[in-house]
């Protein structure tokens, strides 16, 4: 690190501009303490409280951990993420810190246990700054369905747009990074819930291969699709967090053992010539002026890094979205059956009998979007409709998995826009839920196939809002995805 960088002042703006590696150098050289670092992030959160990013501010516990981090640094026993401030989506269970999934039914739920991923962060010395807003039970693409109200897109606010959504469902986590509330944040991605808000807010968002990170302690939406992931401002910062949180977990039977993934190390490997797939069907699907900008930018970047562009085919791409919603809503119907007002969570007052208690607790506790999805999922699993909807959707999923596998026989990676457009206004999709579901057009196939994918900002809309590009790899090619993303990131800077 240069002397100039080592002398970065504690001013919030300059400190927040540092990467994780640069912050660690500042901490190690006593240019700043972990307590001062955390305080600077909370000061930023206080200045921009109107953005509604945190559901629960974990200031007291964060500062206590920061003091412990300062002791580790002073004793020469600093851990992998010592003193680094990270925000957490509020569907990760955090011991003794309220965890709501942005739902009224869990409004006052305080877990007595820690999710595997957040425990790994704590064990690495990270400071959990707070629990970020999301769509209720991660069901949405805008963070509007939260019981605690919508989050405002901080990137849009800087440009004078006061009512743009940050995306969803992990909108609060994307906004926390974009607004400088933390250097990185955890999200979860079921059908694009990390990549889509990353695109809207102009940050980097990574969804690893399904099973690379444990799901234990993450409040479930759709178990065969949910996956933990990371937001940051740079690919290098994503790699630093991923090195800590990845790995198998005996408490999660879907996690993958013996992965041997080393993300930061992968970024130091010499580059090789890449074959990058451009899927013909995706070029036509949902084409807009914004997606045209992203496609052109992707070609410019591929040329800049000397990659070979290969046309590939994903014939079933257009069927991915309806198949995804049938599967996801069916799994949600099953997963959310546990919220009945009996064991934990909100219970309705003065019910006539137990059936009335179930009905009132669930109808009062769940918001309209969650109720809609539970009803739809219950319908698709019901007798007489299971074969027509759920089973057929699973067959489509298998076809999509096969088509991706065939495409990867020709290419190393596949690229496509992250979203059909830049961030939209709060309330603009309120009248038609299908309009909201179409925001996931480019992201859901990746979850159906369990692939790793990263979104990084590569272009801007006509209004100046960021537009993201997805880089998608075959299963367990997570290191290659981040290597390519780092090259794309450098190319974006070089091309201007």
C-alpha positions in Angstrom: 0.0 0.0 0.0 1.4 3.5 -0.9 2.3 6.0 1.8 -0.5 8.3 0.5 -3.0 5.5 1.0 -1.6 4.7 4.4 -2.2 8.3 5.5 -5.9 8.3 4.7 -7.6 10.4 7.3 -10.6 9.2 9.4 -12.9 11.5 7.5 -15.9 9.3 6.6 -15.7 9.8 2.9 -12.0 8.9 2.6 -12.1 6.0 5.0 -15.2 4.5 3.2 -13.4 4.7 -0.1 -10.7 2.3 1.2 -10.9 -1.4 0.3 -10.9 -4.0 3.0 -7.1 -4.6 2.5 -6.5 -0.9 2.8 -8.6 -0.6 6.0 -6.7 -3.5 7.5 -3.4 -1.7 6.8 -4.8 1.5 8.5 -5.9 -0.5 11.5 -2.7 -2.4 11.8 -0.6 0.8 11.6 -2.8 2.5 14.2 -3.9 5.2 11.8 -7.4 4.4 13.0 -8.9 2.2 15.6 -11.7 -0.4 15.0 -13.9 1.7 17.4 -13.3 4.8 15.4 -13.9 2.9 12.2 -17.3 1.6 13.4 -18.2 5.0 14.8 -17.6 6.6 11.4 -20.0 4.1 9.8 -22.6 4.8 12.4 -22.2 8.5 11.9 -22.9 8.0 8.2 -26.0 6.0 9.1 -27.2 8.7 11.4 -26.7 11.3 8.6 -28.8 9.3 6.2 -31.4 7.7 8.5 -34.1 8.8 6.0 -32.9 6.0 3.6 -34.5 3.4 6.0 -31.7 0.9 5.5 -31.5 -0.6 9.0 -34.3 -2.4 10.7 -32.2 -2.9 13.8 -29.1 -0.8 14.5 -26.6 -3.1 16.4 -24.5 -0.2 17.6 -24.0 -1.3 21.2 -22.8 -4.9 20.3 -20.8 -3.6 17.4 -18.8 -1.1 19.5 -18.2 -3.8 22.1 -16.8 -6.1 19.3 -14.7 -3.2 18.0 -13.0 -2.8 21.3 -12.2 -6.5 21.3 -10.8 -6.1 17.7 -8.5 -3.3 18.9 -7.2 -5.6 21.6 -6.5 -8.3 19.0 -4.7 -5.8 16.7 -2.6 -4.4 19.6 -1.6 -8.0 20.6 -0.7 -9.0 17.1 -3.5 -11.6 16.9 -5.7 -10.0 14.3 -8.0 -12.3 12.5 -9.0 -12.4 8.8 -11.6 -9.6 9.0 -10.5 -7.9 12.2 -12.3 -4.6 12.8 -14.1 -4.7 9.4 -17.7 -3.4 9.5 -20.2 -5.6 7.8 -24.0 -5.2 7.6 -26.3 -8.2 7.6 -29.6 -8.8 5.9 -32.4 -9.3 8.5 -33.2 -12.8 7.5 -29.9 -14.1 9.1 -30.5 -15.2 12.7 -28.2 -13.3 15.0 -27.9 -14.3 18.6 -29.4 -11.6 21.0 -30.0 -9.2 18.1 -33.6 -8.9 16.8 -34.2 -10.8 13.5 -37.5 -10.0 11.8 -37.3 -11.0 8.1 -39.1 -7.6 7.7 -42.3 -9.2 8.8 -44.8 -8.3 11.5 -45.1 -11.9 12.5 -41.4 -11.8 13.6 -41.4 -8.2 14.7 -40.0 -9.0 18.2 -38.1 -12.3 17.5 -34.7 -12.4 19.2 -32.8 -15.6 18.3 -30.9 -17.5 20.9 -28.5 -18.8 18.2 -26.3 -17.5 15.5 -26.5 -18.5 11.8 -23.4 -20.3 10.5 -22.4 -17.6 8.1 -22.7 -14.7 10.6 -20.8 -16.9 13.2 -18.0 -17.3 10.8 -17.8 -13.5 10.3 -17.7 -13.0 14.1 -15.1 -15.6 14.5 -13.0 -13.8 11.9 -13.2 -10.5 13.9 -15.8 -8.7 11.7 -18.1 -6.1 13.3 -21.8 -6.6 12.5 -23.2 -3.1 12.3 -26.9 -3.8 12.0 -29.7 -5.8 10.3 -30.7 -4.4 7.0 -34.2 -4.0 5.5 -35.6 -6.5 2.9 -38.8 -7.5 1.2 -40.8 -9.5 3.8 -39.4 -13.0 4.0 -37.2 -12.1 1.0 -40.3 -12.1 -1.3 -39.9 -9.2 -3.6 -37.7 -7.2 -6.0 -37.9 -3.8 -4.5 -37.8 -3.9 -0.6 -41.3 -2.4 -0.7 -43.1 -5.3 0.9 -41.2 -4.8 4.2 -43.4 -4.3 7.3 -40.9 -1.6 8.3 -41.4 0.5 5.1 -39.4 0.8 1.9 -35.7 1.6 1.6 -34.6 4.5 -0.6 -31.9 3.9 -3.3 -28.9 6.0 -2.0 -27.4 6.1 -5.5 -30.6 7.6 -6.9 -30.8 10.1 -4.0 -27.3 11.4 -4.8 -28.5 12.0 -8.4 -31.6 13.8 -7.2 -34.1 10.9 -7.5 -35.7 10.7 -4.0 -38.1 7.8 -4.5 -36.2 5.0 -6.4 -36.2 1.5 -5.0 -32.8 -0.2 -4.1 -34.0 -3.5 -5.6 -34.8 -6.6 -3.6 -35.1 -8.6 -1.8 -31.7 -7.7 -0.3 -32.2 -4.0 -1.0 -31.2 -2.9 2.4 -27.8 -4.6 2.2 -27.1 -3.2 -1.3 -28.1 0.2 -0.1 -25.9 -0.1 3.1 -22.8 -0.6 0.9 -23.8 2.1 -1.6 -24.5 4.6 1.2 -21.4 3.9 3.2 -23.0 2.3 6.2 -20.6 -0.7 6.0 -17.8 -1.8 3.7 -19.6 -5.0 2.8 -22.9 -6.7 3.5 -24.5 -10.1 3.6 -27.5 -10.8 1.4 -29.4 -13.9 0.3 -30.3 -14.8 -3.3 -33.3 -16.9 -4.2 -34.0 -15.6 -7.7 -31.7 -12.6 -8.0 -32.0 -11.0 -4.6 -28.3 -10.1 -4.4 -27.6 -9.4 -8.1 -30.6 -7.3 -8.9 -30.2 -4.8 -6.0 -26.4 -4.7 -6.7 -27.3 -3.5 -10.2 -29.8 -0.9 -9.0 -27.4 0.5 -6.4 -24.2 0.3 -8.5 -22.3 -2.1 -6.3 -20.9 -5.6 -6.7 -23.1 -8.5 -5.7 -22.0 -12.2 -5.7 -24.2 -15.3 -5.4 -22.0 -18.4 -5.1 -22.8 -21.9 -6.3 -25.7 -23.4 -4.4 -24.2 -25.1 -1.3 -20.9 -23.2 -1.2 -22.2 -21.2 1.9 -24.3 -22.8 4.6 -28.0 -21.8 4.8 -28.3 -22.8 8.5 -29.8 -20.0 10.4 -31.1 -18.1 7.4 -34.9 -17.8 7.5 -36.0 -19.9 4.6 -38.0 -18.7 1.6 -37.4 -21.5 -1.0 -34.9 -24.0 0.3 -33.7 -25.4 -3.0 -33.0 -21.9 -4.3 -31.8 -19.8 -1.3 -28.1 -19.0 -1.1 -26.0 -16.7 1.0 -23.8 -14.1 -0.7 -22.0 -10.8 -0.5 -22.2 -7.1 -1.5 -19.2 -4.9 -1.6 -17.8 -2.0 -3.7 -15.1 -4.1 -5.3 -14.6 -7.7 -6.4 -11.5 -7.9 -4.2 -13.7 -7.1 -1.1 -16.2 -9.7 -2.1 -13.4 -12.3 -2.3 -12.1 -11.3 1.2 -15.5 -11.9 2.7 -16.2 -15.1 0.7 -13.0 -16.7 1.9 -14.4 -16.4 5.5 -18.0 -17.5 4.9 -17.7 -20.3 2.4 -17.4 -24.0 3.4 -19.4 -27.1 4.3 -21.5 -27.3 7.4 -22.7 -30.4 9.2 -25.9 -28.5 10.2 -26.8 -27.9 6.5 -27.1 -31.1 4.5 -27.2 -29.1 1.2 -23.8 -27.5 1.8 -20.9 -28.8 -0.1 -17.9 -30.3 1.8 -14.3 -30.1 0.7 -14.7 -27.2 -1.7 -11.1 -26.0 -1.5 -12.1 -22.5 -2.7 -9.6 -19.7 -2.2 -11.1 -16.5 -3.6 -8.4 -13.9 -2.8 -5.7 -16.2 -4.0 -7.6 -16.8 -7.2 -7.5 -13.1 -8.0 -3.7 -13.2 -8.0 -3.5 -15.9 -10.6 -2.3 -15.0 -14.1 -5.1 -14.3 -16.5 -5.9 -16.7 -19.3 -7.8 -16.3 -22.5 -11.5 -16.6 -21.8 -14.3 -17.9 -24.0 -17.4 -15.9 -23.1 -20.9 -17.0 -24.2 -23.5 -14.5 -25.4 -26.9 -16.4 -25.4 -29.0 -15.6 -28.4 -32.3 -16.1 -26.7 -31.4 -13.7 -23.9 -30.4 -11.0 -26.4 -34.1 -10.8 -27.5 -35.8 -11.4 -24.2 -37.0 -8.3 -22.5 -34.8 -6.1 -24.6 -34.8 -2.4 -23.6 -32.5 0.6 -24.2 -30.8 -0.2 -20.9 -30.1 -3.9 -21.8 -28.8 -2.7 -25.2 -26.3 -0.5 -23.4 -25.2 -3.5 -21.2 -24.9 -5.8 -24.1 -22.7 -3.3 -26.0 -20.6 -2.7 -22.9 -20.1 -6.4 -22.4 -18.8 -6.8 -26.0 -16.5 -3.8 -25.5 -15.1 -5.3 -22.3 -14.7 -8.7 -23.9 -12.7 -7.2 -26.7 -10.6 -5.1 -24.3 -9.5 -8.2 -22.3 -8.9 -10.3 -25.4 -11.8 -12.8 -24.8 -13.3 -14.9 -27.5 -17.1 -14.2 -27.9 -19.1 -17.3 -28.6 -22.8 -17.5 -29.4 -24.5 -20.0 -27.2 -28.1 -21.3 -26.9 -30.4 -21.4 -23.9 -33.7 -22.4 -25.6 -35.7 -22.7 -22.4 -34.7 -19.3 -21.0 -38.1 -17.8 -21.7 -39.7 -20.5 -19.5 -37.4 -20.0 -16.5 -39.4 -17.2 -14.9 -42.8 -19.0 -14.6 -41.0 -22.3 -13.6 -39.1 -20.4 -10.9 -42.2 -18.8 -9.4 -44.1 -22.2 -9.3 -41.2 -23.8 -7.5 -40.3 -21.0 -5.2 -43.9 -20.3 -4.1 -44.5 -24.0 -3.6 -41.5 -24.2 -1.3 -42.5 -21.0 0.5 -45.9 -22.4 1.2 -44.3 -25.3 3.0 -41.5 -23.3 4.7 -43.9 -20.6 6.1 -46.3 -23.1 7.5 -44.3 -23.1 10.8 -45.4 -19.5 11.5 -48.7 -20.3 13.3 -48.7 -18.2 16.4 -47.9 -21.2 18.7 -44.2 -21.7 19.1 -42.8 -18.3 18.4 -43.6 -15.1 16.6 -46.7 -12.9 16.9 -49.9 -14.4 18.2 -53.3 -12.9 17.5 -55.2 -11.5 20.5 -58.4 -13.1 21.9 -58.9 -15.9 19.4 -62.1 -17.9 19.6 -60.3 -21.3 19.3 -57.1 -22.7 18.0 -58.2 -22.6 14.3 -59.2 -18.9 14.7 -55.8 -18.3 16.3 -54.0 -19.8 13.4 -56.0 -17.8 10.9 -55.8 -14.5 12.6 -52.1 -14.8 13.6 -51.1 -15.6 10.0 -53.4 -13.1 8.3 -52.4 -10.3 10.7 -48.7 -11.3 10.7 -48.1 -11.7 7.0 -48.2 -8.9 4.5 -50.2 -9.0 1.2 -47.3 -10.2 -1.0 -46.4 -13.0 1.4 -50.1 -14.1 1.7 -50.3 -14.0 -2.1 -47.3 -16.2 -2.5 -48.4 -18.7 0.2 -51.8 -19.0 -1.5 -50.3 -19.5 -5.0 -47.8 -22.0 -3.7 -50.4 -24.0 -1.8 -52.6 -24.1 -4.9 -49.7 -25.5 -7.1 -49.1 -28.3 -4.6 -52.8 -29.2 -4.1 -54.3 -32.4 -5.4 -55.1 -32.2 -9.1 -52.7 -29.4 -9.8 -49.4 -30.8 -8.6 -48.7 -32.6 -12.0 -49.9 -29.6 -14.0 -47.8 -27.0 -12.3 -45.2 -28.1 -9.8 -44.0 -31.3 -11.6 -44.0 -29.5 -14.9 -41.9 -26.7 -13.4 -39.4 -29.2 -12.1 -39.1 -30.6 -15.6 -38.4 -27.1 -17.0 -35.8 -26.7 -14.3 -34.0 -29.9 -15.4 -34.0 -28.7 -19.0 -32.4 -25.4 -17.9 -29.7 -27.2 -16.0 -29.0 -29.4 -19.0 -28.9 -26.4 -21.4 -26.4 -24.5 -19.2 -24.3 -27.6 -19.0 -24.3 -27.9 -22.8 -23.4 -24.3 -23.2 -20.4 -24.7 -20.9 -19.0 -27.3 -23.2 -18.3 -24.3 -25.6 -17.5 -21.5 -23.2 -15.9 -20.7 -19.8 -18.5 -18.1 -18.8 -21.8 -16.7 -19.9 -22.8 -13.0 -19.6 -26.1 -11.3 -19.7 -27.7 -8.1 -18.2 -28.6 -8.3 -14.5 -31.9 -6.5 -14.9 -34.2 -5.3 -17.8 -33.8 -1.7 -16.6 -32.3 0.6 -14.0 -34.0 1.2 -10.6 -37.7 2.1 -10.8 -39.8 4.4 -8.7 -41.5 3.2 -5.4 -45.0 2.2 -6.2 -44.6 2.0 -9.9 -45.3 -1.8 -10.0 -47.8 -1.8 -7.1 -50.9 -2.4 -9.2 -49.6 -5.4 -11.1 -47.5 -8.1 -9.3 -46.4 -9.6 -12.6 -44.6 -6.4 -13.5 -42.5 -6.9 -10.3 -41.9 -10.6 -11.1 -40.6 -9.6 -14.6 -37.7 -7.7 -12.9 -36.2 -11.2 -12.2 -36.2 -12.2 -15.9 -32.4 -12.5 -16.2 -31.5 -13.7 -12.7 -33.8 -16.6 -12.0 -32.3 -19.2 -14.4 -29.1 -19.0 -12.4 -30.8 -20.1 -9.2 -32.7 -22.8 -10.9 -29.4 -24.3 -12.1 -27.6 -23.6 -8.8 -24.8 -21.7 -10.6 -22.4 -19.0 -9.3 -23.0 -15.5 -10.7 -21.8 -12.0 -10.0 -23.3 -8.6 -10.9 -21.0 -5.6 -11.3 -21.8 -2.1 -12.6 -20.7 -1.6 -16.2 -22.9 1.1 -17.7 -25.4 3.9 -16.9 -29.0 4.5 -18.0 -30.0 7.7 -19.8 -30.8 9.2 -16.4 -27.3 8.3 -15.0 -28.4 5.3 -12.8 -26.2 2.2 -12.8 -26.7 -0.8 -14.9 -25.2 -4.2 -14.0 -23.8 -7.1 -16.0 -23.9 -10.7 -14.8 -21.0 -13.1 -15.2 -22.2 -16.6 -14.8 -20.1 -19.8 -14.4 -20.6 -23.5 -14.2 -21.1 -25.1 -10.8 -18.1 -24.6 -8.5 -16.4 -22.3 -10.9 -16.8 -19.6 -8.3 -13.1 -18.6 -8.4 -13.1 -18.2 -12.2 -16.2 -16.0 -11.9 -14.5 -13.7 -9.5 -11.3 -13.7 -11.6 -13.2 -12.7 -14.7 -15.2 -10.1 -12.7 -11.9 -8.5 -11.5 -10.8 -8.3 -15.1 -14.1 -6.8 -16.2 -13.9 -4.3 -13.3 -10.5 -3.2 -14.4 -11.7 -2.9 -18.0 -14.6 -0.7 -17.0 -12.2 1.7 -15.4 -9.9 1.6 -18.4 -12.6 2.2 -20.9 -14.2 5.0 -18.9 
